[in-house]
Structure formats: structure tokens, C-alpha cells
Amino acid sequence: MKHIRATELVKASVQFRGEVNTPGVVKLKPGKGNSGGPPPKKVSVQDMIDKLRDH
């Protein structure tokens, strides 16, 4: 059976605050692997249909 991952829309705004010039070379730090937290909850197709019908 196929599963649909639960999604949520979050609105955000971006504001321009000017430009910043840094002297010299900018050194990037390496990432520390996958630290994104727990995976999203899996929802079955029928559960999603039932939830949409309730709203």
C-alpha cells in the first residue's frame, strides 16, 4: 500500500537588510551529517482521505 507523508504549510517572509562585506576569505565549516531530527510520520492514503472528508 502506498503511503503519503503528512505535510504542513508554513508561511514565512523574507526581508532585505542590506549587504555585509567581510574582509578576507570566508572559510566554510564542514557539515556534521544528517541531524534533521526524526523522520515525518507516515500516513496511509485512506487516513488522508478520511481526514480531508472530516474538514
Stockholm file with secondary structure:
# STOCKHOLM 1.0

chainA/1-55         MKHIRATELVKASVQFRGEVNTPGVVKLKPGKGNSGGPPPKKVSVQDMIDKLRDH
#=GR chainA/1-55 SS CCEEECCCCCCCCCCCCCCCCCSSCCCCCCCCSCCCCSCCCEEEHHHHHHHHHHC
#=GC SS_cons        CCEEECCCCCCCCCCCCCCCCCSSCCCCCCCCSCCCCSCCCEEEHHHHHHHHHHC
//
